[in-house]
Amino acid sequence: MHQHGGNRYQYQNIIDFSANTNLAGIPAGVAQAARDAITCSDCYPDPACTELVEAISRHEGVPSTSIICGNGAAELIFLLVRAIEPKKALLCVPSFYEYEKALRAVRCEIKFYFLQQENRFCITETFLEQITEETKLVFLCNPNNPTGTLVERELLQKILIKCEKLGIVLILDECFLPFVREEALFSLKDVSPLFPSLFILKAFTKTYAMPGLRLGYGICSDQNLIHKMKEQNQPWSVSLPAQKAGIAALKETDYLEKSLRLLEIEKSFLEMELKELGMLIYGSEANYIFFYSDRSNLFEICIEKNILIRDCSNYLGLTKGYYRVQVRNRKENALLISALKG
């Protein structure tokens, strides 16, 4: 079974560098909103997430009819695949495993586009050649997880135009894009109304450090696809505490800017220290750093020091020696570097 990061429950007193949430932690107002909602949880949550959808609509500047909420972005991935039922799909690897898992659940034939080490695991124009008339679904993650690399907007647009022309659904996962300073330069949200074949995935999970509450959403101008996804889903999949937390999170404008500044400082520190240890860094455009080490036992070394990092060797397209670490606060980052020196 594929092992994700963030499974800290099998350890005691662990510092978790394997899950890529906001280093600033859950905002106090968001946590309070979730706590307050518990007192109202003797009633069912709004199945349409009406208040939350309206808040997202204002925040993103898109019509509320183009928004669907889910129990984390992962639920939306599975709903999308079940709604589309593709016979053939195209995936970049290494990337987020749930894309593959969702496709295999509907017995979809998967074509893999292997990201190459010599290209620093970046997508190139050759990806366009892999999109054919037989393709029905394309998954892209930007920035990619686990490699932390970005796809330039020009190439994204070329991919989108080809998908639209061939009637292929392009699912663009932008869950980590809020951690990129020039977010608008890499997002396709602004052209979403013009391309019904585009579905953009977003999540509160990473941005507001609330993975335990499970809240994601999608943006798509294809009303028929949104409807099919809703028909596939169970009612009340988004809890009341999650809905209220999401509404509160969208009011946290100062939090996002402060966490971005903190991220830039700590990421710079961590990159410098890792390079001095001889690590080969490939991508760090988000709030995590992807690197290679000749020492293939770093995971075990860190566990002995009560530190959990992400061993990426179980990603398709990667081998032993590849790791991913979340950028955390200075004290914890220093402890990580100390452990890696051991």
Secondary structure, 3 states (H helix, E strand, C coil): CCCCCCCHHHCCCCEECCCCCCCCCCCHHHHHHHHHHHCCCCCCCCCCCHHHHHHHHHHHCCCHHHEEEECCHHHHHHHHHHHHCCCEEEEEECCCHHHHHHHHHCCCEEEEEECCHHHCCCCCCHHHHCCCCCCCEEEEECCCCCCCCCCCHHHHHHHHHHHHHHCCEEEEECCCHHHCCCHHHCCCHHHHHHCCCEEEEEEHHHHCCCHHHCCEEEECCCHHHHHHHHHHCCCCCCCHHHHHHHHHHCCCHHHHHHHHHHHHHHHHHHHHHHHHCCCEEEECCCCEEEEECCCCCHHHHHHHCCEECEEHHHCCCCCCCEEEEECCCHHHHHHHHHHHHC
